[in-house]
Amino acid sequence: MSNITPNVQKIMIPIDSYPCIRVEEPIGSGVALLLQHSSADNQHLHYEELLVLDTNDNLVGMLNITNILSSFFPSILGQLPDQMYAGKKQAFTDLSVLLGENFRVECRRQASTSIRQYMRKPHNPIEGSMSLLHALEIMIKDQESILPVTENGILAGAVRMADIFRMLGSYCTI
């Protein structure tokens, strides 16, 4: 039986096109880099996560928009205990109302904080020759939306779940 789905290499975003940042950079530089990759109307981000590299271009971490936003207000946006979803809550906590007025000031104050402090450990990279279905299985199982991709042990890019969906979804349309 032949494999009708393409491999990861066909749809991965090459490393020279994917937003990457150095581990020693401040978090404000991460914000600026993500904002540079926005839609023409600046209302939508093209990327939600940065690859974090060391000075030797080794992948040492990943920094997503949740990490960045949590760095600005860890007291209200930091790690919350896992809870069962009990419906949409519309009320702000008292703390979020108080801090809302200081958001710009706090963002600027925290902008110099090191990325290292808020990045997360990267997922183990996958090979570009891996099938899309195998990559999707890993993403779903490990709750990842982006995986680093290597070729011959060298970081070559990243593959996103949204792009896998776009490719595989084309097989499902009528």
Secondary structure, DSSP 8 states (H G I E B T S, - for coil): ----S-BHHHH-EETTTS-EEETTSBHHHHHHHHHHSB-TTSSSBS-SEEEEE-TTS-EEEEEEHHHHHHHH-HHHHS---------------HHHHHHHTTHHHHHHHHTTSBGGGT-B-----EETTSBHHHHHHHHHHHT-SEEEEEETTEEEEEEEHHHHHHHHHTTT--
